[in-house]
């Protein structure tokens, strides 16, 4: 094994961000991988490097990854396949894609992941990873899988869309008044004859998105939200 590759056989450990999990760098270019690794180590992250699609998939399967930074070009593979795999198996892991300017595509935009143009500077990757960690901290880990839907609903007399839901939460689009985290919402779904109380857990500043956690109904009352979710799952 070449000397520079042997130096990347980590993981490399620092303490500042260890509670947030490992940052996995997936990059076949040794020079770029070393630069990214050293920058993230300098910022206090736990870092591991994989140079192939297969090695990255194995590392992800082992668990403990908090952020994955993957190159678009992985030999015979494409880094976007890793992102899709990540979304299916470990959706809580954040992802950053790096590549040449010509590698930017609609597929990257559709996946909704940040794209950084090579060569990526140390300050740039450190800032991008820190931003992903901050966003992950604002969104609680999902206990149940979400189901994409399109349901008209009403919150505070304003029409909104429920775009995905689960037993414990939902994502709303169309909340045009700024909501702060912790705001209690009454979400009415007229077409289903159901109303639930939820609390805003994250918002996107400047955009009309809101993630909310469903509150347990008061003792002595009934709530058929789980039945609604089950019925939609069977549709």
C-alpha positions as CSV (number, residue, x, y, z in Angstrom):
1,X,0.0,0.0,0.0
2,X,1.4,3.4,-0.9
3,X,2.7,5.4,2.1
4,X,0.2,8.2,1.8
5,X,-2.7,5.8,1.6
6,X,-1.5,3.9,4.7
7,X,-1.5,7.2,6.6
8,X,-5.3,7.3,5.9
9,X,-6.2,4.0,7.4
10,X,-7.7,5.7,10.5
11,X,-10.1,6.4,12.1
12,X,-8.4,9.5,13.4
13,X,-9.8,10.8,16.6
14,X,-10.2,14.3,18.1
15,X,-12.5,15.2,20.9
16,X,-14.3,18.5,20.1
17,X,-17.1,16.9,18.0
18,X,-16.9,13.2,19.0
19,X,-20.5,13.1,20.3
20,X,-21.7,13.9,16.8
21,X,-20.2,10.7,15.2
22,X,-17.5,10.1,12.7
23,X,-17.0,12.2,9.6
24,X,-16.5,9.7,6.7
25,X,-14.6,11.1,3.8
26,X,-15.1,9.1,0.6
27,X,-12.4,10.2,-1.9
28,X,-10.1,8.2,-4.2
29,X,-7.8,11.2,-4.7
30,X,-5.2,10.7,-1.9
31,X,-4.0,14.3,-1.9
32,X,-7.6,15.7,-1.6
33,X,-8.6,13.1,1.0
34,X,-5.6,14.0,3.1
35,X,-6.3,17.7,2.9
36,X,-9.9,17.2,3.9
37,X,-9.0,14.8,6.7
38,X,-6.4,17.2,8.2
39,X,-8.7,20.2,8.0
40,X,-11.5,18.3,9.9
41,X,-9.1,16.9,12.4
42,X,-7.9,20.4,13.0
43,X,-11.5,21.4,13.7
44,X,-11.8,18.6,16.3
45,X,-13.7,15.9,14.4
46,X,-13.4,12.2,14.5
47,X,-12.5,11.3,10.9
48,X,-12.4,8.2,8.8
49,X,-11.3,7.9,5.1
50,X,-12.6,5.4,2.5
51,X,-11.3,5.5,-1.0
52,X,-13.8,3.1,-2.7
53,X,-17.5,2.7,-2.8
54,X,-17.3,-0.7,-1.2
55,X,-15.2,0.5,1.7
56,X,-17.6,3.4,2.3
57,X,-20.6,1.1,2.2
58,X,-18.9,-1.2,4.8
59,X,-18.1,1.8,7.1
60,X,-21.6,3.1,6.9
61,X,-23.0,-0.3,7.7
62,X,-20.9,-0.5,10.8
63,X,-22.6,2.6,12.2
64,X,-21.3,5.6,14.0
65,X,-21.1,7.9,11.0
66,X,-22.6,11.4,11.5
67,X,-21.6,13.1,8.3
68,X,-20.5,11.6,5.0
69,X,-18.4,13.7,2.6
70,X,-18.3,11.9,-0.8
71,X,-16.7,12.6,-4.1
72,X,-19.0,12.3,-7.1
73,X,-16.4,10.2,-9.0
74,X,-15.6,7.0,-7.3
75,X,-14.0,5.0,-10.1
76,X,-16.7,2.8,-11.7
77,X,-19.2,4.0,-9.2
78,X,-20.9,7.3,-8.5
79,X,-20.9,9.1,-5.1
80,X,-24.6,9.8,-5.6
81,X,-25.3,6.1,-5.3
82,X,-23.8,6.3,-1.9
83,X,-26.1,9.2,-1.0
84,X,-29.2,7.2,-2.2
85,X,-28.1,4.2,-0.3
86,X,-27.5,6.4,2.8
87,X,-31.0,7.8,2.5
88,X,-32.6,4.4,2.4
89,X,-30.5,2.7,5.2
90,X,-29.3,5.5,7.5
91,X,-31.4,8.7,6.8
92,X,-30.1,10.4,9.9
93,X,-26.6,10.7,8.5
94,X,-25.9,14.1,6.9
95,X,-24.2,14.2,3.5
96,X,-22.0,16.6,1.5
97,X,-21.0,16.0,-2.1
98,X,-17.8,17.2,-3.7
99,X,-16.7,17.3,-7.3
100,X,-15.6,19.3,-10.3
101,X,-17.8,22.1,-11.4
102,X,-18.9,19.9,-14.4
103,X,-20.1,17.2,-12.0
104,X,-22.9,19.4,-10.7
105,X,-26.2,17.9,-11.9
106,X,-29.9,18.0,-11.4
107,X,-29.6,14.7,-9.5
108,X,-27.6,16.4,-6.9
109,X,-30.1,19.2,-6.6
110,X,-33.0,16.7,-6.3
111,X,-31.2,14.9,-3.5
112,X,-31.0,18.2,-1.6
113,X,-27.4,17.8,-0.5
114,X,-24.7,20.5,-0.4
115,X,-22.2,20.5,-3.3
116,X,-18.7,21.8,-3.0
117,X,-16.4,22.4,-6.0
118,X,-12.9,20.8,-5.9
119,X,-10.4,21.6,-4.7
120,X,-12.2,22.1,-1.4
121,X,-10.3,24.3,1.0
122,X,-9.9,23.4,4.7
123,X,-12.0,26.3,6.0
124,X,-14.7,25.5,3.5
125,X,-15.1,21.8,4.4
126,X,-14.9,22.6,8.1
127,X,-17.7,25.1,7.8
128,X,-19.8,22.8,5.7
129,X,-19.5,19.9,8.1
130,X,-20.2,22.1,11.1
131,X,-23.4,23.4,9.4
132,X,-24.6,19.9,8.7
133,X,-24.0,18.9,12.4
134,X,-25.9,22.0,13.5
135,X,-28.9,21.2,11.3
136,X,-28.9,17.6,12.5
137,X,-29.0,18.8,16.1
138,X,-32.1,20.8,15.2
139,X,-33.9,17.8,13.8
140,X,-34.6,15.0,16.3
141,X,-33.9,11.4,15.3
142,X,-37.0,9.9,13.8
143,X,-38.4,6.9,15.7
144,X,-40.7,5.9,12.8
145,X,-40.3,6.0,9.0
146,X,-42.0,8.9,7.3
147,X,-44.4,8.4,4.4
148,X,-44.5,11.0,1.6
149,X,-48.1,12.3,1.2
150,X,-50.0,15.3,-0.2
151,X,-52.7,16.3,2.3
152,X,-54.4,19.7,2.6
153,X,-54.5,20.9,6.2
154,X,-55.2,24.1,8.2
155,X,-52.9,25.6,10.8
156,X,-54.1,28.8,12.5
157,X,-56.7,29.4,9.7
158,X,-53.9,29.2,7.1
159,X,-54.0,26.5,4.4
160,X,-50.9,24.3,4.3
161,X,-49.7,21.0,2.9
162,X,-48.6,17.9,4.9
163,X,-45.8,16.5,2.7
164,X,-44.8,13.6,4.9
165,X,-45.9,12.0,8.2
166,X,-45.4,9.3,10.7
167,X,-46.8,8.2,14.0
168,X,-44.8,10.8,15.8
169,X,-44.4,13.7,13.4
170,X,-45.1,15.5,10.2
171,X,-43.5,18.0,7.8
172,X,-45.5,21.0,6.7
173,X,-45.1,23.2,3.7
174,X,-46.8,26.6,3.4
175,X,-46.4,28.0,6.9
176,X,-45.7,31.5,5.8
177,X,-45.6,33.2,9.2
178,X,-42.2,32.7,10.9
179,X,-42.5,30.0,13.5
180,X,-40.0,29.5,16.3
181,X,-39.0,26.1,17.6
182,X,-41.3,25.1,20.4
183,X,-44.5,26.8,18.9
184,X,-47.5,24.6,19.6
185,X,-49.7,24.0,16.5
186,X,-53.2,22.6,16.0
187,X,-53.2,20.8,12.6
188,X,-56.6,20.1,11.1
189,X,-57.0,17.7,8.2
190,X,-60.6,18.3,6.9
191,X,-60.5,15.5,4.3
192,X,-59.8,12.9,7.0
193,X,-61.8,14.5,9.8
194,X,-58.8,14.5,12.2
195,X,-57.1,17.2,14.2
196,X,-53.8,16.8,16.1
197,X,-51.6,19.0,18.3
198,X,-48.0,19.2,17.4
199,X,-44.9,21.2,18.4
200,X,-42.6,22.8,15.9
201,X,-39.2,21.2,16.2
202,X,-37.3,22.7,13.3
203,X,-37.9,25.4,10.6
204,X,-36.1,26.6,7.6
205,X,-35.4,30.3,7.8
206,X,-36.6,32.2,4.8
207,X,-38.6,29.2,3.6
208,X,-42.0,27.8,4.2
209,X,-41.0,24.5,5.8
210,X,-41.7,23.2,9.3
211,X,-41.1,19.9,11.0
212,X,-43.4,19.1,14.0
213,X,-43.6,16.4,16.6
214,X,-47.1,15.0,17.4
215,X,-48.0,15.4,21.1
216,X,-49.7,12.6,23.0
217,X,-53.4,13.3,23.5
218,X,-54.5,14.3,27.0
219,X,-55.5,11.4,29.3
220,X,-59.2,10.4,28.8
221,X,-59.3,11.6,25.2
222,X,-59.0,9.6,22.0
223,X,-56.9,10.3,19.0
224,X,-56.9,8.2,15.8
225,X,-53.8,9.7,14.3
226,X,-52.0,6.3,14.2
227,X,-55.0,4.8,12.4
228,X,-54.8,7.6,9.9
229,X,-51.1,6.9,9.2
230,X,-51.8,3.2,8.9
231,X,-54.6,3.7,6.5
232,X,-52.4,5.9,4.3
233,X,-49.6,3.4,4.4
234,X,-52.0,0.8,3.0
235,X,-53.2,3.0,0.2
